[in-house]
């Protein structure tokens, strides 16, 4: 069974803005932020507030940690670094437009994707601009952008025109580009092929989910599409273990597919219409929360629903995060809950 460890409301949350404001954990601390500019550091075991700052900034994308800093972006196109130990501002930089994705840190660099399609790469210690990659985006697209994924010296980014691009992290040189979905149909909505889900990078393949084009596996070296499952269209971040990927589709069905060939392992449709969060994997289980404040536990092996727990009276839109045996959930009003997952017999009972 799921049991509550602590619960606190320390920020205002994101409301119904559909922002990508993700919690992040570093060195035993949990960091959270809200759309009005409040940033709070909590002890992840107890929920005790360690520090809080009111930046008075319209925070819309984040959070990320690196170089002893906490990073986020704003609707005013600011990128900000705060010191992890006390929340003081380290630096502020400007990018080309509103940031609705999570900045990503690797190798001393911070990669920021803005809503106009630009990727700006900054020195993580100073905020100095290192390189930029610019491309156009369609006039009609989903609200939001996928966050860049950094792997093995590369920057992987999906676009609203159905393109997947890989750039070299150190200088922005394009390694390859491929179309993972092609617009079809006559209506504007049916022709939307946004890659709004963060790409998922494995050892052999990059997995990309699109709004109307399903899920594809792309060879990480060549950019060639290896397999496609058109029935799994999605705009939510995917999860994976060492053999399968897990997807919440646009109908809130949950799928498991083999990573190597796309063979469907199982489909779970009993949570349809529940406006599920992206999935989080813990041990042999999958976690997802919903618009009524429930946290659901599924078997990763067969998709069987093992149990659920009423976390909040408000909707939960952010994926749960897991660290050191605890599960952290944040509702849209900013209430934070830490939970512990019991044994399989406890859950099933």
C-alpha positions in Angstrom: 0.0 0.0 0.0 1.0 3.6 -0.5 1.5 5.5 2.8 2.0 9.2 3.4 5.4 10.3 4.9 4.7 14.0 4.8 2.5 16.6 3.1 3.0 20.4 2.8 1.8 23.4 0.8 4.7 25.7 0.3 4.0 27.3 -3.1 1.0 28.4 -5.2 1.5 25.8 -7.9 0.9 26.1 -11.7 -2.9 26.2 -11.7 -4.4 25.4 -15.1 -1.5 26.9 -17.0 -0.2 23.6 -18.3 3.4 24.7 -17.5 6.4 22.3 -17.3 7.3 23.1 -13.8 9.0 19.9 -12.6 10.3 19.2 -9.1 13.9 18.3 -8.9 16.1 16.5 -6.3 19.7 17.0 -5.5 21.8 15.9 -2.5 18.9 15.2 -0.2 17.0 18.4 -1.1 13.7 18.8 -3.1 13.3 22.0 -5.1 10.0 23.3 -6.3 8.8 26.5 -7.9 5.5 28.2 -8.9 4.3 30.4 -11.8 4.4 33.5 -9.5 8.1 33.2 -8.9 8.3 31.5 -5.5 11.2 28.9 -5.3 11.5 26.7 -2.2 14.1 24.1 -1.1 12.8 21.3 1.2 14.5 18.5 3.1 13.3 15.5 1.0 12.9 13.2 4.0 11.0 15.5 6.3 9.5 18.3 4.1 11.1 21.0 6.3 11.8 24.3 4.4 15.5 24.9 4.1 15.2 28.2 2.2 12.7 30.1 0.1 12.9 33.1 -2.3 10.4 35.2 -4.1 12.0 36.0 -7.5 8.8 37.8 -8.6 9.4 36.3 -12.0 6.8 34.4 -14.1 8.5 31.0 -14.0 7.3 28.7 -16.8 10.0 26.1 -17.4 12.2 24.1 -15.1 13.6 23.1 -12.7 17.1 21.7 -13.4 20.3 21.5 -11.3 24.0 21.7 -12.1 27.2 23.4 -11.1 25.7 24.1 -7.6 22.9 26.0 -9.3 19.2 25.7 -9.8 18.0 26.7 -13.3 14.6 27.8 -14.7 13.1 29.8 -17.6 10.3 32.4 -17.6 7.5 33.7 -19.9 9.5 36.9 -20.3 12.4 34.9 -22.0 14.7 35.1 -18.9 16.9 32.2 -17.9 17.9 32.3 -14.2 20.4 30.5 -12.1 20.0 30.4 -8.3 22.5 29.1 -5.8 21.5 25.7 -4.5 22.6 26.4 -0.9 20.6 29.6 -0.3 18.6 30.6 -3.4 20.6 33.8 -4.2 20.7 34.7 -7.9 23.9 33.6 -9.6 23.1 35.1 -13.0 20.2 36.0 -15.4 20.3 35.7 -19.1 17.9 36.4 -22.0 16.9 34.0 -24.7 14.8 34.7 -27.8 11.3 33.9 -26.4 9.1 32.4 -23.7 10.5 29.2 -22.1 7.9 26.5 -21.7 10.4 23.5 -21.5 12.8 22.4 -18.9 16.4 23.6 -19.4 18.9 20.8 -19.4 22.5 20.7 -18.0 25.5 18.7 -19.1 29.2 19.2 -19.5 29.1 22.7 -18.0 26.5 23.9 -20.4 22.8 24.7 -20.0 20.6 24.0 -23.1 17.4 26.0 -23.3 14.6 25.5 -25.8 12.2 28.4 -26.2 8.7 28.5 -27.8 9.9 30.0 -31.1 11.9 26.9 -31.8 15.3 28.3 -30.9 17.8 26.4 -28.8 20.2 28.6 -26.8 23.2 27.0 -25.1 24.6 29.0 -22.1 27.7 28.6 -20.0 26.1 27.1 -16.8 28.5 29.0 -14.5 28.1 32.5 -16.0 25.0 32.5 -18.3 27.2 33.6 -21.3 25.7 32.6 -24.6 27.8 29.8 -26.3 25.8 28.9 -29.4 22.2 29.0 -30.8 20.2 26.9 -33.2 17.2 28.6 -34.9 14.4 27.1 -36.9 10.8 28.0 -37.7 7.8 26.4 -36.1 4.2 26.0 -37.5 1.7 28.7 -36.8 -0.7 26.2 -35.1 0.8 23.8 -32.5 0.1 22.5 -29.1 0.7 24.8 -26.1 4.2 23.9 -25.0 7.4 22.5 -26.3 9.4 19.3 -25.7 12.4 19.7 -23.5 15.8 18.9 -25.0 17.5 15.6 -24.1 21.2 15.5 -23.7 23.1 12.3 -24.3 26.6 11.3 -25.2 27.6 14.8 -26.3 24.5 15.4 -28.3 21.3 17.5 -28.0 18.1 15.8 -29.1 15.1 18.0 -29.8 11.6 17.4 -31.3 9.6 20.1 -33.1 6.0 20.9 -33.9 6.5 20.1 -37.6 7.2 16.5 -36.8 11.0 16.8 -37.1 13.6 15.3 -34.7 17.0 17.0 -34.7 20.3 15.9 -33.1 22.9 18.6 -32.6 26.5 18.4 -31.2 26.5 19.7 -27.7 29.8 21.5 -27.8 29.1 23.7 -30.8 25.5 23.2 -32.1 26.6 21.5 -35.4 23.6 19.5 -36.8 24.4 15.8 -36.9 21.1 14.7 -38.4 17.4 15.5 -38.9 14.5 13.2 -39.7 10.8 13.5 -40.0 9.1 11.3 -37.4 5.6 12.3 -38.5 4.1 13.7 -41.7 1.0 16.0 -41.6 -2.0 14.2 -43.0 -5.7 15.1 -43.5 -7.4 18.4 -44.5 -8.2 20.0 -41.2 -5.6 22.0 -39.2 -6.1 19.9 -36.1 -5.6 16.6 -38.0 -2.4 17.9 -39.6 -0.8 18.7 -36.2 2.2 16.4 -35.7 3.8 18.1 -32.6 6.7 16.3 -30.9 5.6 17.7 -27.6 6.8 14.7 -25.6 10.4 14.8 -24.6 12.4 12.4 -26.7 13.6 9.2 -24.9 17.2 8.3 -25.6 18.3 4.7 -25.3 21.6 3.0 -26.3 20.5 2.1 -29.9 17.4 4.2 -30.5 15.8 7.5 -29.8 12.1 7.2 -29.2 9.8 10.0 -30.2 6.1 10.4 -29.6 4.0 12.7 -31.8 0.5 14.1 -31.4 -1.0 12.5 -34.5 1.9 10.3 -35.8 2.3 7.6 -33.1 5.6 6.6 -31.6 8.8 5.9 -33.6 12.2 4.4 -32.9 15.0 6.2 -34.6 18.5 4.8 -35.0 20.6 7.0 -32.8 23.6 7.1 -35.2 21.9 7.5 -38.6 18.5 9.1 -37.9 16.7 6.3 -39.8 13.3 5.2 -38.5 13.5 1.5 -37.4 9.8 1.0 -36.4 6.6 3.0 -35.9 3.4 2.3 -33.8 0.7 4.7 -35.1 -1.8 3.7 -32.4 0.3 5.3 -29.6 0.0 9.0 -30.4 1.0 11.0 -27.4 2.3 14.4 -26.1 3.5 13.2 -22.7 7.0 12.1 -21.6 7.6 8.4 -22.0 9.2 6.0 -19.5 11.4 2.9 -20.0 13.1 0.0 -18.4 15.8 -2.1 -20.0 13.5 -3.8 -22.6 10.3 -1.8 -22.9 9.0 1.7 -23.3 5.8 2.9 -21.7 3.5 5.5 -23.2 0.3 7.4 -22.1 -1.5 8.1 -25.3 -3.9 11.0 -26.2 -6.9 8.8 -25.0 -5.2 8.1 -21.6 -4.5 4.5 -22.5 -1.2 3.2 -21.2 0.9 1.0 -23.5 4.0 -1.1 -23.2 6.1 -1.8 -26.3 9.3 -3.7 -27.0 12.2 -1.3 -27.5 13.9 -3.2 -30.3 10.9 -3.9 -32.6 7.9 -2.0 -31.3 5.9 -5.2 -30.5 3.0 -4.4 -28.2 3.4 -6.1 -24.8 0.1 -4.8 -23.3 -2.4 -2.0 -23.3 -4.3 -0.7 -20.2 -7.5 1.3 -21.1 -9.3 1.3 -17.7 -7.9 4.8 -16.9 -9.4 6.5 -20.0 -10.6 10.1 -19.5 -8.7 10.5 -16.2 -6.2 13.1 -17.7 -3.2 11.1 -16.6 0.3 12.5 -15.9 3.3 11.1 -17.6 4.5 7.7 -16.2 7.2 7.2 -13.6 8.8 3.8 -13.1 9.8 2.5 -9.6 11.1 -1.1 -9.3 8.6 -3.3 -11.1 5.8 -0.7 -11.1 4.5 2.3 -13.0 3.1 5.3 -11.4 0.7 7.9 -12.8 -1.6 10.5 -11.2 -4.8 12.1 -12.5 -7.2 15.0 -12.5 -9.0 13.9 -9.3 -5.8 13.7 -7.3 -5.4 9.9 -7.3 -2.0 8.2 -7.7 -2.3 4.9 -9.6 0.1 1.9 -9.3 0.4 -0.5 -12.3 2.4 -3.6 -12.9 5.1 -2.8 -15.5 5.1 -6.5 -16.6 1.4 -6.7 -17.7 -0.2 -3.4 -17.0 -2.5 -4.7 -14.3 -3.9 -2.1 -11.9 -2.5 -2.9 -8.5 -4.0 0.0 -6.5 -4.5 3.7 -6.1 -4.2 6.3 -3.4 -6.0 9.6 -2.9 -3.2 12.1 -2.6 -5.1 15.4 -3.1 -8.4 17.0 -3.8 -6.9 18.9 -6.7 -5.7 17.7 -10.1 -2.1 16.4 -10.5 -0.5 17.1 -13.9 3.2 16.7 -13.2 4.7 13.3 -13.2 5.6 11.8 -9.8 9.3 11.7 -9.1 11.1 8.9 -7.2 14.3 9.1 -5.1 15.8 7.0 -2.4 12.6 4.9 -1.8 10.2 7.8 -1.7 7.6 9.1 -4.2 7.0 12.8 -4.5 3.8 14.2 -6.0 2.8 17.9 -6.5 -0.8 19.0 -7.3 -1.7 22.0 -9.4 -2.3 24.1 -6.2 1.3 23.5 -5.0 0.7 20.9 -2.3 3.6 18.6 -2.0 3.2 15.0 -0.8 5.9 12.4 -0.1 4.8 8.7 -0.1 6.3 5.3 0.5 5.4 2.3 -1.6 4.8 -0.9 0.4 5.4 -4.6 -0.6 3.5 -6.1 -3.6 1.2 -7.9 -1.2 0.4 -4.7 0.6 -0.5 -3.0 -2.8 -2.6 -5.8 -4.1 -4.4 -6.1 -0.8 
